Amino acid sequence: MKKIAFMFPGQGSQVVGMGKDFYEKEQIKVLYDQANQVLGKHITKLMFEGPAEELTETENAQPALLLSSIAAYTLLEQAGIKPVMTVGHSLGEYSALVAANSLKLEEALPLVATRGKLMEKAFPKGQGTMAAVIGLSQDEIEQELTKITDEIVDLANLNCPGQIVISGSKKGIDQAEVLLKEAGARRVLPLNVSGPFHSRLMKEANEEFEKSLNQVNLSDAEIPVYANVTGNAATDKNEIKDLLIKQLYSPVRFEESIRNILTTDVDAFVEVGTGRVLSGLVKKIDRKAKTFSVQDEKSLEEFLAWYNEK
């Protein structure tokens, strides 16, 4: 049997029309209807029809991405595909925990909607942002960031070689852009986000989020879930809870997670849900790695055809 790692995308992968292709399947229709009820809003209408601006709002994008990932996951599970481990990028960690039976979907949906609201609220709107730095190493970036003393700018996403995301105050990111370009960065690209996620500026959301997390029934994960905060596998529910709280203000160690998974001799990485961002990052980490993206009927069939090859 082939060893498969499931990867779950995070915020930024949302797009109008996401998850619609699976809606004709009866079990997915039921799943989507339940999600609308749990959230007390028609999240699927927003996913299918937009408007894009409203879908991109953090409190909408997070449950929408979780739901589209779990819809794709449900169909893979029904086809008899079981991952040996999971990993998610930021918000995607919640999808990874649902797939590992550590967190129930009906509890995860309102939890991530609350997480989105708290992240929006943690820092004044429009005053914090993020940017992708292309062409410098982690050490080089960290060295330049030490020169910024009057604003907060942190490493936020350690995605793959040569692509690191920084996060902080708008003024701090502007200063960082100048310094990093002078240090040899090929590009510093502002990201279309509404706040300084995965930076110390998110600590404001911490206490409130912990209260919400305390109301959720976490279980030990049935398979290893590679945690963003450490890059290592976790299964213990208490460790998972602690890491989810830290995840709000800590860098996402995605490259480290993938390198650790690669040591387990997996046969393929499958990005489950909307987009192909994570598959692209895996290829930059290891060109030989086999990747698939399952986000609609066509891509599901392509993956199943490969999986079932003798």
N, C-alpha and C positions, 0 to 999 in steps of 0.2 A: 504493500500500500504506500502511496506517495505521501511524503511529509510536507504539510502545507502550513505556512504562517499567514494568518489573516491580519491585514493592516486596515485601520479605519481613519478616514480623513478628518481634518479639523476645519475650523472656521476659515473662510476664504474660498472653499470649494463649492459653496452653494451657488445654484444657478436656477433660473426660472425653468420649470419643466422637470426638475429633479424628482425621481421616484415615480413619475407618471406611467412609464412603460410597464411597470409591474402591477398597476392598479386593476387590470382586467382579471387578474388571478383572484379567485374568491377569498383565499386565506389572507391575501395582502389587503384586500378591501376591508376585511374584518379588522385587521391590524390597524389600518389607517383610521377607521371609524372609532376604534377604541382610543387611539391617540388624540383625536379631536375632542372626545369626551373628557379624557383625563386632563387635558390642557385647558378645557373650557373655551376653546377657540378653534376656528376652522383652519388649522395649520396646513392641511393638505391643499386647500384652495390657494393658499399663499405659495406653496411649493409649485403647484401646477401652473398657476396663472400670474403670479407676482402681485403687485409691482415689485421690481427688483430692489428698489430702495427700501421697501418695507421688509422684504425677505432678508436683506443684508443686516438689518438691525440685530444686534447681538442676541437679544432675548428671543428673537424668531429664528435666526440662523442656526442657533445651537440645537434646539429640539428638532428642527427640520433636517439637519444633517444626521443627527442620531437616528431619526425615524427612517430616512432613506437607506442608511447603512444597515439597520436591522431588518428592513424589508428584503434587501439583497441577501443578507445573512440567512434569513428564514428559508429562502428558496434554495440556497446552497445546502443548508442542513437537510431539507426535504429530499435533495438529490443524493443524500448520503455522504456529503463532504463534511469531515470533522477536522478542524485545525488542531495542530499539536501545540500551538501557542498563539497569542495575539499581541498586537501592539497598536496604539493609537497615537495620533499627533494632537496634543493638547486636548481639545474637546473630544477628539476621537478615542481618548482613553476610556471614556464612559461607554462608548459602543463596544470597546474591547472587553470591558468588564461585564457587560450584558451577555456578550458571546461566550464568556468564560463562566457564566452562571454565578457571578459574584453579586450582581445587581439586577433587579427585575426591571423590565422596560417601563412598566407603569409607575415605578418610583423614579427611574432615571429621567424620564421626560420632564416632569415638573422641577426636578432638581437642577437640570441644566438650564431650564428657563430662568430659574432663580439665580443661578450662577451668572447667566448673561446679564440680568438686571443689575446685580451687585458689581459686576465688572464695569458696566457702563457708569455706575454711580460713584465708583471708587475715586475717580479723578475728574475734575471739571471737563465737560465735553469740549472738544476742539483744542484742548491744551496739552494733550498727550498723543503720541503717535508711535509708529514703528517703521523701520527701514531695513531693506535687505542689502547686505554688503557683499559685493562680488569681487573676489580676487585677492583677499587677504586672509591670513591664518587667524585662528582664535587668539594666539599670543600677540600677534601684531595689533589686532583690534583692541584687546584688553590694555595693551601698552598706551595706545592713543586715548582711550577712554579715561585713563588716570589723570590726563591733563585737564579734564572738565571738572571743575571744583565747585561751581555755583549752581549746577543743575544735576538732575539724576538721569543717567543713561546706563542701561545694563545690557548684557548679552541675554537674548530672549529665546532664540531657536538656533540650536547647533544642528543644522539640517544635513549637510554633506560637505565634502571638501570644497572650499572656496565659496560656500554660500552660508552665511551666518546672518541672523536677523538681530537687530538691536532695538531696544524699546526704552522710552523715557519721555520726558517733557518735550514739547515741541521745540522750545528754545535749545534744549540740550541736544536734540537730534540735529538741528541746524548747525550747531557748533561741531558736532561729531562728523557731519558730512564733509565740512571743510578739512578737518584734521585727517580724516581717513583717505580723502582724495589726495591730499598732500603726501600721505604715507604710501600711496601706490594702488589704492583701490580702483578697480576698473570702473565700477559703478556703485552708487549708493541710491537705491531705488525706494522712494517713499511707498508704503503699503496703504491700501484703502481700508484702514481700520479705524474704529472709533475711540481707541484708547491705548494706553501704554501697557499692554498685556504682558504677563510673565516678567514684570519688573518689580522692584521694591515699592513702586507707586500703587501696586495692587493690594498691599498689605491691609489697606483700609477695608477691603471686602472680606478679610479673613475671618473675623469674629462672627459676623452674620452668617457667612457661608458654613462655618463649623456647626452652628445651631441647626441649619437645614440638613446638614450631613448626619447629625446625630439622630434625626427623625427617620432615617432610611435604614432598612435592614440589609446590611452588607453580609455576605457569606464568604467563606474561603473560596477562592477561585478554583475551578476544577482542572484548569490547565494554566501554565505560567502566563502571566500578563507582564509584558516588559514596561516598566514604569518610566514615565518622562523624566522624573526628578533624578533618578539614579542611573537609568539605562540598563538596569538589571531586572531579572525576573522576580515577580512577587506573587504569592498565593495567599498569604495570611491576611485575614480581613482587617485586623488592627493595623498592620503595616500599610495595607492599601488605603485605609482611611487617612492615616497620617500623611501619606504621600499625596493624596488628592488635595489636602489642605495646602501643603507646601507648593503644589503644582501651580497655584494661582500666581505666585510671585517668584517662581524659580524658572531657570531656563529649561526648555524642552530638549533633552539629549537624544534626539532622534538618530543621529549618525551612530552614536555609541550603542543604542538599542539594536540597530540593524547589524552592526559588527558583532555584537554578542550572539544574535540569532544565527548569523552566518557560521559560527563555530559549531552549531548543532547539526550541520549538514541537512538543512531543509532543501526540498526539491523545488519549491516555488514560493514566491510572495504574492498574495492575492489582495489587491486593494478593493475593499468591500464598501460600495456606496458611490457617492458622486465624485467624478473627476479622476484624473490620473497623476495628480501632483506627487503622491508618495511613491508611485512606481518610478517616476522620473528621478526622484532623489535616490532610490535604491540603486538604479543603474549608474548614478554618479559615484556611489559608494563602492559598488562592485559591478563592473560591466558584464560579467559572466552570469550574474544572478538572473534567474528566470522570474519574470513578473507578469501578472495579469491584472486587469481592472474589470470588476463586475459591477456594472451600473445600469444595464438594460438587458433586454432579451438577447440581443445579438452577442454582447460580450459574455453573458452567462453561458450561452451555447458554445462559444469558442473555448471557454475555459473547461467546460464539461467534456468536450470532444478530446482535449489534451489529457485531462485527468483519467478518462476511461480508456485511453490507448493502452493496448497490451504491450 
